Amino acid sequence: MVALVSSSPSQHSAGRLTLQVADIAADTIAIRCLDWDRDRFDIEFELQNGTTYNSFLVQGDQTALIDTSHRKFRELYMDRLVQQTDLAALDYLIVNHTEPDHSGLIQDVLDRAPHVTVVGSKVAIQFLENMMHRPFQSRVVKSGHTLDLGQGHELEFVSAPNLHWPDTIFTYDVATQVLFTCDVFGMHYCDDFMLDEVPHLLEPDFQYYYNCLMGPNARSVLMALKRMDKLTVSLIATGHGPLLQQHCDSWVGKYRTWSQNQAKAETLVALFYVDEYGHSDRLARTIAGGIMKTGVAVELVDLSVADSHEVRELVHCAAGIVIGMPPQTGEGSATHPGLSTILATATHRQGFGLFETGGGHDEPLYPFRAQLQELGLSEAFPPILIKASPTATTDQLCDEAGTDLGQQLTQVQMVKQSKALESGLDRALGRISSGLYIITAQKDDVNSAMLASWVIQASFEPLGVAIAVAKDRAIESLLHVGDHWVLNVLEEGRYQPLVKHFLKRFPPGSDRFSGIDTYPAHNGSPILAQALAYLECEVTSRLEASDHWIICATVQTGRVSKPDGLTAVHHRKVGNHY
Ligand SMILES: Cc1cc2nc3c(=O)[nH]c(=O)nc-3n(C[C@H](O)[C@H](O)[C@H](O)COP(=O)(O)O)c2cc1C
């Protein structure tokens, strides 16, 4: 039973920030920092419902604080924390995960309570030692270790590496059966409800969060679930969004099903990188996102914590390998041990791609590339060399490179599937005809375009259109809710040059409008000068239709360039091609 203790509103330059404090179990208090207006998180992660950063206090004979909060909550959080507990008597600060949105106030806690023992995984403590400007007492824990706070509050730790970050642990209180999981089982969802009372409202955010942060490490999720199975859990106290109590088993079941499906997927790419090196994390996750658009699973592995057995296993079952070059070991000319293991296990049937992380002391990329090519592996995209901070443009490059690798690995399968479709039904479906269009979109410095025929008018009031966009299209990432784009209508008898141009295979990150006459629409997207007509559109919703997204949009404005011109018509013979 949850009793609300207080809720204190406050305005901040970063948006509306409020605090919610409540008893969530015996001797256990949640301090939830509600960030109502946060609209961006990590890469490509657009928030519609804000987020929360949840921190917890457990009081036995000794007191433990579990995770802190984002720096933007410094005053609100610290004021409230000292009301809730005497920091001079605080014994432990448990860090389930060191990402700044949870660890942003550790320094402040240590400033006021320098005697506190910080508890975390080995990797977490190493990260914190680099981050903190002061020495601190620490205790490294892993699965099976316990910490007795007294009054029955024996805390058990569960290692959950790679569940978003390599440092993750869960903390379980035997007395209350509360499992504190930080990022895991979270969602970016901010409202006054402390618990998961109305699951259907939360499901889309829960799944989106899983897909973005946990899906890339499905095998690690399954390992962590296996360790969790030994525990009786009554409440999952996550670090983001509502706490999961009313439908706890169902949420865990969803993680299990999604991860099993992901891990079972026929095709897997093993993506090796060193998380805390250069811009590795962002590049790795963006490439992974591009690969996953093609339905290929990705396992992200931090080479600084993975053992050689794990690396070998993954290379063995992967159809493709992506490597973010790790820092040099510094021991003479010896190659990084992770790279040596990959070379010893890789086979000629695999595809690969390499990227440099901008760390400054990378293992040399080109000699390693030559070694993989000598083994017969085929390169799916040219090496990505990032020196400065990543931008939207480099994100697009990485996303498209990942998609190219995924498409290379699934090509044979796709051809087989489309052949298997030949039938009377297929020919009947092919009688559905359509027009021909080029969809164009521009977002910040990034643009893209695609030839489309699956386009319909979808509403009168407001005026709306819908398009079907395959999940692995490059332009897909520019067609999220709120994004602007232009529907360029092609003209009968004059469409061939544009169709030929936009059907080219564009290398990752290349300019698709080079050599094409365009001018900007009011919404910023390119209008093709050779189009018969154009419509300026804004995405209002996206519906998942297995291998395509149905993108619904309202139309703001439009024009016809030649009043008597006719729209290019597209007739097909079969329904298994556009
Ligand atoms: C006649 C024709 C119509 C097409 N219509 C669509 C469509 O409606 N939706 C879609 O996702 N792809 C469609 N495509 C496929 C894309 O235009 C094509 O694969 C393009 O090269 C996308 O490449 P990209 O993934 O690199 O952006 C069509 C292709 C052709 C030939």
The ligand as an SDF file (V2000), in Angstrom:
LIG
                    3D

 31 33  0  0  0  0  0  0  0  0999 V2000
    7.5880    2.0440  -57.7980 C   0  0  0  0  0  0  0  0  0  0  0  0
    8.1070    2.0190  -56.4040 C   0  0  0  0  0  0  0  0  0  0  0  0
    7.3050    2.4260  -55.3630 C   0  0  0  0  0  0  0  0  0  0  0  0
    7.7620    2.3860  -54.0310 C   0  0  0  0  0  0  0  0  0  0  0  0
    6.9500    2.7520  -53.0070 N   0  0  0  0  0  0  0  0  0  0  0  0
    7.3830    2.6210  -51.7340 C   0  0  0  0  0  0  0  0  0  0  0  0
    6.5180    2.9360  -50.6410 C   0  0  0  0  0  0  0  0  0  0  0  0
    5.3870    3.3520  -50.8100 O   0  0  0  0  0  0  0  0  0  0  0  0
    7.0090    2.7450  -49.3810 N   0  0  0  0  0  0  0  0  0  0  0  0
    8.2630    2.3050  -49.1510 C   0  0  0  0  0  0  0  0  0  0  0  0
    8.6510    2.1600  -48.0030 O   0  0  0  0  0  0  0  0  0  0  0  0
    9.1100    2.0230  -50.1550 N   0  0  0  0  0  0  0  0  0  0  0  0
    8.7010    2.1800  -51.4460 C   0  0  0  0  0  0  0  0  0  0  0  0
    9.5400    1.8850  -52.4610 N   0  0  0  0  0  0  0  0  0  0  0  0
   10.9120    1.4620  -52.1780 C   0  0  0  0  0  0  0  0  0  0  0  0
   11.8570    2.6380  -51.9870 C   0  0  0  0  0  0  0  0  0  0  0  0
   11.5680    3.7350  -52.7800 O   0  0  0  0  0  0  0  0  0  0  0  0
   13.2730    2.1990  -52.3260 C   0  0  0  0  0  0  0  0  0  0  0  0
   13.6140    1.0030  -51.7320 O   0  0  0  0  0  0  0  0  0  0  0  0
   14.2730    3.2330  -51.9460 C   0  0  0  0  0  0  0  0  0  0  0  0
   15.4420    2.9500  -52.6110 O   0  0  0  0  0  0  0  0  0  0  0  0
   14.5190    3.3210  -50.4560 C   0  0  0  0  0  0  0  0  0  0  0  0
   15.8640    3.2690  -50.1400 O   0  0  0  0  0  0  0  0  0  0  0  0
   16.4230    3.6800  -48.6840 P   0  0  0  0  0  0  0  0  0  0  0  0
   15.9610    2.6400  -47.7260 O   0  0  0  0  0  0  0  0  0  0  0  0
   17.8950    3.7000  -48.8570 O   0  0  0  0  0  0  0  0  0  0  0  0
   15.8380    4.9990  -48.3780 O   0  0  0  0  0  0  0  0  0  0  0  0
    9.0770    1.9400  -53.7870 C   0  0  0  0  0  0  0  0  0  0  0  0
    9.9030    1.5250  -54.8390 C   0  0  0  0  0  0  0  0  0  0  0  0
    9.4200    1.5540  -56.1340 C   0  0  0  0  0  0  0  0  0  0  0  0
   10.3030    1.0810  -57.2380 C   0  0  0  0  0  0  0  0  0  0  0  0
  1  2  1  0
  2  3  1  0
  2 30  2  0
  3  4  2  0
  4  5  1  0
  4 28  1  0
  5  6  2  0
  6  7  1  0
  6 13  1  0
  7  8  2  0
  7  9  1  0
  9 10  1  0
 10 11  2  0
 10 12  1  0
 12 13  2  0
 13 14  1  0
 14 15  1  0
 14 28  1  0
 15 16  1  0
 16 17  1  0
 16 18  1  0
 18 19  1  0
 18 20  1  0
 20 21  1  0
 20 22  1  0
 22 23  1  0
 23 24  1  0
 24 25  2  0
 24 26  1  0
 24 27  1  0
 28 29  2  0
 29 30  1  0
 30 31  1  0
M  END
$$$$
